[in-house]
């Protein structure tokens, strides 16, 4: 009888031991992973909506195993701080603006070449290309896994004193730019007086007349309430503001190849949503701003061409600085030309 009892106990343990391991930290575990994702824009901004869409898709494709908790509106820091946290591994994911990342890698300048990627559909095509993934792989050199980008909105010239229709209008204007040499060079070439300033300080900068212009997308002008202190928008569409989707290298490497594919698949779905949502939100924000006294000016082709000619040397300079930037710019030109 004792032998039978011992055999029964052994059998029960053999049957239940796999169940005891299920949900543990052992290989094959179905343990839920929660990731922290930081960004700088308000929850009502299209970028936040795209991040939320991405989060939902990751959860859907992982059957709830991978969950992303979003921290918007600079809760975890500004663009540079978010990048450094991901780089150091103290933050799982973020989508900092490309512009300030040029301080860490030259390839970040490829995203904001003026009057190149200035169309939502064009950028959606560029952001899902093999050439774009090749460019993003350069971020490995600075310790982050960049796997995509979101369109932060079409950038336009916004003045507090009047429209900036021409190079003459821009001459000497104190315009806020992101903290990167590319944008300083760009707006210096246009004759303005570029003033590097963190994103969160733009409103007070305009209010206190530290600056008297900003280059901004229409939805951000609305949700950040900068229209209260700058009401003249010249719709020159000099580029789309890109925000780089990235993850801590160690966190990325902790996922299986199948799970890494989940992030990639969710990203490709998000780009489609991002493009269409931006178009709709841009039109809505423009209509709302019009009711708040904001005025819009559509520059002529000749005026835009003058801007484009003025910055040609800047494009040449940054393409010469890194062959990967030059290669992507040439690819983007071919796509834009329909080749």
TIFILO-5947 format. One line per field, with one value per residue (C-alpha): residue in three letters; x negated, y negated, z; chain; residue number from 1. Coordinates in steps of 0.1 Angstrom, whole numbers, plus 5000, padded with zeros to 4 digits. Layout:
resn = c(ALA; ...)
px = c(X; ...)
py = c(Y; ...)
pz = c(Z; ...)
chain = c(A; ...)
resi = c(NUM; ...)
//
This chain:
resn = c(UNK; UNK; UNK; UNK; UNK; UNK; UNK; UNK; UNK; UNK; UNK; UNK; UNK; UNK; UNK; UNK; UNK; UNK; UNK; UNK; UNK; UNK; UNK; UNK; UNK; UNK; UNK; UNK; UNK; UNK; UNK; UNK; UNK; UNK; UNK; UNK; UNK; UNK; UNK; UNK; UNK; UNK; UNK; UNK; UNK; UNK; UNK; UNK; UNK; UNK; UNK; UNK; UNK; UNK; UNK; UNK; UNK; UNK; UNK; UNK; UNK; UNK; UNK; UNK; UNK; UNK; UNK; UNK; UNK; UNK; UNK; UNK; UNK; UNK; UNK; UNK; UNK; UNK; UNK; UNK; UNK; UNK; UNK; UNK; UNK; UNK; UNK; UNK; UNK; UNK; UNK; UNK; UNK; UNK; UNK; UNK; UNK; UNK; UNK; UNK; UNK; UNK; UNK; UNK; UNK; UNK; UNK; UNK; UNK; UNK; UNK; UNK; UNK; UNK; UNK; UNK; UNK; UNK; UNK; UNK; UNK; UNK; UNK; UNK; UNK; UNK; UNK; UNK; UNK; UNK; UNK; UNK; UNK; UNK; UNK; UNK; UNK; UNK; UNK; UNK; UNK; UNK; UNK; UNK; UNK; UNK; UNK; UNK; UNK; UNK; UNK; UNK; UNK; UNK; UNK; UNK; UNK; UNK; UNK; UNK; UNK; UNK; UNK; UNK; UNK; UNK; UNK; UNK; UNK; UNK; UNK; UNK; UNK; UNK; UNK; UNK; UNK; UNK; UNK; UNK; UNK; UNK; UNK; UNK; UNK; UNK; UNK; UNK; UNK; UNK; UNK; UNK; UNK; UNK; UNK; UNK; UNK; UNK; UNK; UNK; UNK; UNK; UNK; UNK; UNK; UNK; UNK; UNK; UNK; UNK; UNK; UNK; UNK; UNK; UNK; UNK; UNK; UNK; UNK; UNK; UNK; UNK; UNK; UNK; UNK; UNK; UNK; UNK; UNK; UNK; UNK; UNK; UNK; UNK; UNK; UNK; UNK; UNK; UNK; UNK; UNK; UNK; UNK; UNK; UNK; UNK; UNK; UNK; UNK; UNK; UNK; UNK; UNK; UNK; UNK; UNK; UNK; UNK; UNK; UNK; UNK; UNK; UNK; UNK; UNK; UNK; UNK; UNK; UNK; UNK; UNK; UNK; UNK; UNK; UNK; UNK; UNK; UNK; UNK; UNK; UNK; UNK; UNK; UNK; UNK; UNK; UNK; UNK; UNK; UNK; UNK; UNK; UNK; UNK; UNK; UNK; UNK; UNK; UNK; UNK; UNK; UNK; UNK; UNK; UNK; UNK; UNK; UNK; UNK; UNK; UNK; UNK; UNK; UNK; UNK; UNK; UNK; UNK; UNK; UNK; UNK; UNK; UNK; UNK; UNK; UNK; UNK; UNK; UNK; UNK; UNK; UNK; UNK; UNK; UNK; UNK; UNK; UNK; UNK)
px = c(5000; 4972; 4955; 4988; 4992; 4956; 4962; 4994; 4977; 4949; 4973; 4993; 4961; 4951; 4984; 4986; 4950; 4954; 4983; 4963; 4937; 4963; 4962; 4927; 4896; 4885; 4881; 4915; 4932; 4963; 4955; 4969; 4943; 4952; 4931; 4929; 4931; 4924; 4930; 4932; 4966; 5000; 5025; 5047; 5018; 5019; 4985; 5000; 5029; 5005; 4985; 5018; 5027; 4993; 4997; 5031; 5017; 4987; 5012; 5034; 5007; 4991; 5025; 5020; 4985; 4969; 4984; 4972; 4979; 4976; 4963; 4971; 4965; 4929; 4939; 4906; 4885; 4878; 4866; 4830; 4837; 4860; 4833; 4807; 4829; 4836; 4798; 4790; 4818; 4837; 4866; 4880; 4893; 4898; 4903; 4881; 4880; 4852; 4839; 4821; 4808; 4784; 4762; 4757; 4756; 4753; 4779; 4807; 4802; 4816; 4851; 4854; 4839; 4860; 4887; 4879; 4903; 4930; 4960; 4978; 4983; 4947; 4934; 4956; 4939; 4904; 4910; 4919; 4891; 4860; 4839; 4854; 4846; 4810; 4808; 4823; 4798; 4772; 4788; 4772; 4740; 4753; 4769; 4806; 4827; 4846; 4873; 4894; 4907; 4939; 4949; 4951; 4969; 4962; 4941; 4949; 4936; 4956; 4950; 4962; 4959; 4970; 4967; 4932; 4939; 4904; 4867; 4871; 4897; 4875; 4844; 4833; 4865; 4858; 4873; 4873; 4856; 4849; 4815; 4796; 4770; 4790; 4819; 4796; 4779; 4812; 4828; 4795; 4795; 4830; 4817; 4834; 4819; 4824; 4828; 4824; 4850; 4867; 4901; 4918; 4905; 4920; 4951; 4933; 4906; 4932; 4951; 4920; 4908; 4875; 4886; 4911; 4916; 4916; 4917; 4946; 4972; 5009; 5022; 4994; 5001; 5036; 5030; 5000; 5021; 4992; 5019; 5026; 4993; 4986; 5014; 4998; 4991; 4973; 4981; 4947; 4946; 4908; 4908; 4927; 4914; 4902; 4902; 4881; 4896; 4870; 4864; 4836; 4812; 4812; 4850; 4852; 4827; 4847; 4876; 4877; 4875; 4912; 4919; 4896; 4917; 4948; 4933; 4924; 4959; 4976; 4954; 4963; 5000; 4994; 4978; 5010; 5031; 5006; 5008; 5046; 5051; 5026; 5045; 5078; 5064; 5045; 5077; 5096; 5070; 5068; 5105; 5105; 5076; 5094; 5122; 5096; 5083; 5054; 5047; 5032; 5012; 5006; 4972; 4967; 4945; 4920; 4918; 4913; 4887; 4868; 4867; 4857; 4828; 4816; 4811; 4796; 4761; 4773; 4786; 4753; 4733; 4752; 4752; 4714; 4711; 4724; 4728; 4759; 4776; 4767; 4780; 4813; 4818; 4811; 4836; 4862; 4857; 4864; 4895; 4908; 4902; 4921; 4891)
py = c(5000; 4976; 4984; 4976; 4943; 4933; 4942; 4922; 4892; 4894; 4896; 4866; 4845; 4855; 4844; 4811; 4800; 4785; 4765; 4752; 4739; 4722; 4684; 4685; 4669; 4700; 4703; 4706; 4686; 4666; 4640; 4606; 4579; 4543; 4516; 4479; 4456; 4419; 4390; 4352; 4342; 4338; 4367; 4348; 4346; 4371; 4386; 4397; 4412; 4431; 4444; 4455; 4473; 4490; 4501; 4516; 4535; 4549; 4561; 4576; 4595; 4607; 4618; 4596; 4608; 4574; 4543; 4507; 4480; 4445; 4415; 4384; 4346; 4347; 4366; 4385; 4357; 4338; 4354; 4355; 4369; 4396; 4406; 4408; 4429; 4454; 4454; 4461; 4488; 4470; 4464; 4492; 4472; 4436; 4416; 4385; 4360; 4366; 4331; 4330; 4366; 4351; 4343; 4380; 4393; 4376; 4399; 4381; 4352; 4373; 4371; 4333; 4322; 4292; 4294; 4331; 4352; 4326; 4348; 4372; 4400; 4397; 4400; 4430; 4447; 4436; 4448; 4483; 4488; 4511; 4480; 4464; 4495; 4494; 4458; 4466; 4494; 4466; 4459; 4492; 4473; 4450; 4478; 4478; 4500; 4477; 4496; 4468; 4432; 4413; 4382; 4355; 4331; 4308; 4279; 4243; 4208; 4191; 4155; 4134; 4101; 4110; 4135; 4148; 4149; 4142; 4142; 4104; 4112; 4137; 4115; 4111; 4128; 4146; 4180; 4209; 4240; 4274; 4278; 4291; 4276; 4286; 4264; 4235; 4238; 4241; 4210; 4190; 4198; 4183; 4151; 4156; 4155; 4191; 4195; 4231; 4237; 4268; 4277; 4270; 4234; 4222; 4206; 4185; 4177; 4162; 4146; 4129; 4119; 4139; 4152; 4138; 4168; 4206; 4234; 4256; 4281; 4271; 4296; 4287; 4250; 4258; 4283; 4264; 4232; 4213; 4197; 4174; 4157; 4163; 4161; 4158; 4191; 4193; 4227; 4234; 4271; 4271; 4307; 4332; 4334; 4370; 4388; 4419; 4451; 4467; 4493; 4501; 4525; 4548; 4548; 4555; 4583; 4598; 4606; 4636; 4631; 4638; 4611; 4587; 4593; 4583; 4548; 4545; 4556; 4532; 4504; 4510; 4510; 4478; 4459; 4464; 4451; 4423; 4409; 4409; 4396; 4367; 4356; 4355; 4339; 4313; 4301; 4302; 4282; 4256; 4251; 4247; 4223; 4201; 4196; 4185; 4157; 4175; 4164; 4186; 4176; 4200; 4190; 4190; 4215; 4187; 4179; 4216; 4220; 4190; 4207; 4240; 4223; 4206; 4239; 4259; 4255; 4268; 4300; 4304; 4299; 4326; 4351; 4347; 4353; 4389; 4412; 4428; 4395; 4388; 4422; 4418; 4383; 4395; 4423; 4399; 4376; 4405; 4416; 4380; 4378; 4410; 4430)
pz = c(5000; 5009; 4975; 4957; 4976; 4968; 4931; 4931; 4946; 4920; 4892; 4904; 4907; 4872; 4858; 4877; 4875; 4839; 4852; 4881; 4856; 4834; 4838; 4855; 4842; 4825; 4787; 4769; 4797; 4789; 4815; 4806; 4797; 4803; 4785; 4793; 4763; 4766; 4742; 4743; 4727; 4743; 4744; 4718; 4693; 4663; 4673; 4707; 4688; 4666; 4696; 4712; 4679; 4679; 4715; 4708; 4678; 4698; 4724; 4698; 4679; 4711; 4725; 4755; 4764; 4756; 4770; 4764; 4790; 4774; 4792; 4770; 4773; 4785; 4817; 4814; 4800; 4768; 4735; 4744; 4779; 4764; 4740; 4767; 4789; 4761; 4753; 4790; 4793; 4820; 4796; 4774; 4744; 4731; 4699; 4704; 4676; 4650; 4650; 4684; 4678; 4653; 4683; 4687; 4651; 4617; 4602; 4621; 4597; 4568; 4581; 4578; 4546; 4536; 4508; 4503; 4524; 4525; 4517; 4541; 4515; 4503; 4538; 4545; 4515; 4526; 4562; 4551; 4526; 4529; 4524; 4555; 4576; 4563; 4574; 4608; 4614; 4619; 4653; 4665; 4667; 4694; 4715; 4705; 4683; 4660; 4640; 4625; 4626; 4629; 4611; 4637; 4614; 4584; 4595; 4585; 4594; 4621; 4630; 4659; 4640; 4605; 4577; 4567; 4529; 4516; 4524; 4531; 4557; 4574; 4575; 4612; 4626; 4659; 4651; 4675; 4663; 4678; 4694; 4664; 4641; 4610; 4618; 4629; 4595; 4577; 4591; 4590; 4552; 4550; 4566; 4600; 4634; 4647; 4684; 4698; 4725; 4740; 4728; 4761; 4763; 4730; 4744; 4770; 4745; 4722; 4750; 4764; 4729; 4733; 4699; 4674; 4652; 4652; 4627; 4638; 4626; 4626; 4652; 4676; 4672; 4684; 4712; 4727; 4724; 4707; 4685; 4715; 4709; 4672; 4647; 4612; 4594; 4561; 4547; 4531; 4542; 4545; 4558; 4579; 4615; 4621; 4655; 4657; 4672; 4693; 4720; 4744; 4728; 4758; 4759; 4721; 4724; 4753; 4728; 4706; 4668; 4667; 4692; 4673; 4642; 4663; 4668; 4631; 4620; 4644; 4631; 4595; 4604; 4624; 4595; 4575; 4604; 4611; 4575; 4572; 4607; 4601; 4570; 4589; 4620; 4601; 4583; 4616; 4634; 4606; 4607; 4645; 4645; 4619; 4644; 4670; 4648; 4632; 4596; 4569; 4538; 4509; 4494; 4456; 4438; 4432; 4470; 4479; 4452; 4466; 4500; 4484; 4465; 4496; 4515; 4487; 4502; 4536; 4520; 4502; 4534; 4554; 4525; 4523; 4560; 4558; 4528; 4544; 4545; 4509; 4498; 4515; 4502; 4467; 4472; 4485; 4455; 4432; 4450; 4450; 4413; 4408; 4396)
chain = c(A; A; A; A; A; A; A; A; A; A; A; A; A; A; A; A; A; A; A; A; A; A; A; A; A; A; A; A; A; A; A; A; A; A; A; A; A; A; A; A; A; A; A; A; A; A; A; A; A; A; A; A; A; A; A; A; A; A; A; A; A; A; A; A; A; A; A; A; A; A; A; A; A; A; A; A; A; A; A; A; A; A; A; A; A; A; A; A; A; A; A; A; A; A; A; A; A; A; A; A; A; A; A; A; A; A; A; A; A; A; A; A; A; A; A; A; A; A; A; A; A; A; A; A; A; A; A; A; A; A; A; A; A; A; A; A; A; A; A; A; A; A; A; A; A; A; A; A; A; A; A; A; A; A; A; A; A; A; A; A; A; A; A; A; A; A; A; A; A; A; A; A; A; A; A; A; A; A; A; A; A; A; A; A; A; A; A; A; A; A; A; A; A; A; A; A; A; A; A; A; A; A; A; A; A; A; A; A; A; A; A; A; A; A; A; A; A; A; A; A; A; A; A; A; A; A; A; A; A; A; A; A; A; A; A; A; A; A; A; A; A; A; A; A; A; A; A; A; A; A; A; A; A; A; A; A; A; A; A; A; A; A; A; A; A; A; A; A; A; A; A; A; A; A; A; A; A; A; A; A; A; A; A; A; A; A; A; A; A; A; A; A; A; A; A; A; A; A; A; A; A; A; A; A; A; A; A; A; A; A; A; A; A; A; A; A; A; A; A; A; A; A; A; A; A; A; A; A; A; A; A; A; A; A; A; A; A; A; A)
resi = c(1; 2; 3; 4; 5; 6; 7; 8; 9; 10; 11; 12; 13; 14; 15; 16; 17; 18; 19; 20; 21; 22; 23; 24; 25; 26; 27; 28; 29; 30; 31; 32; 33; 34; 35; 36; 37; 38; 39; 40; 41; 42; 43; 44; 45; 46; 47; 48; 49; 50; 51; 52; 53; 54; 55; 56; 57; 58; 59; 60; 61; 62; 63; 64; 65; 66; 67; 68; 69; 70; 71; 72; 73; 74; 75; 76; 77; 78; 79; 80; 81; 82; 83; 84; 85; 86; 87; 88; 89; 90; 91; 92; 93; 94; 95; 96; 97; 98; 99; 100; 101; 102; 103; 104; 105; 106; 107; 108; 109; 110; 111; 112; 113; 114; 115; 116; 117; 118; 119; 120; 121; 122; 123; 124; 125; 126; 127; 128; 129; 130; 131; 132; 133; 134; 135; 136; 137; 138; 139; 140; 141; 142; 143; 144; 145; 146; 147; 148; 149; 150; 151; 152; 153; 154; 155; 156; 157; 158; 159; 160; 161; 162; 163; 164; 165; 166; 167; 168; 169; 170; 171; 172; 173; 174; 175; 176; 177; 178; 179; 180; 181; 182; 183; 184; 185; 186; 187; 188; 189; 190; 191; 192; 193; 194; 195; 196; 197; 198; 199; 200; 201; 202; 203; 204; 205; 206; 207; 208; 209; 210; 211; 212; 213; 214; 215; 216; 217; 218; 219; 220; 221; 222; 223; 224; 225; 226; 227; 228; 229; 230; 231; 232; 233; 234; 235; 236; 237; 238; 239; 240; 241; 242; 243; 244; 245; 246; 247; 248; 249; 250; 251; 252; 253; 254; 255; 256; 257; 258; 259; 260; 261; 262; 263; 264; 265; 266; 267; 268; 269; 270; 271; 272; 273; 274; 275; 276; 277; 278; 279; 280; 281; 282; 283; 284; 285; 286; 287; 288; 289; 290; 291; 292; 293; 294; 295; 296; 297; 298; 299; 300; 301; 302; 303; 304; 305; 306; 307; 308; 309; 310; 311; 312; 313; 314; 315; 316; 317; 318; 319; 320; 321; 322; 323; 324; 325; 326; 327; 328; 329; 330; 331; 332; 333; 334; 335; 336; 337; 338; 339)
//
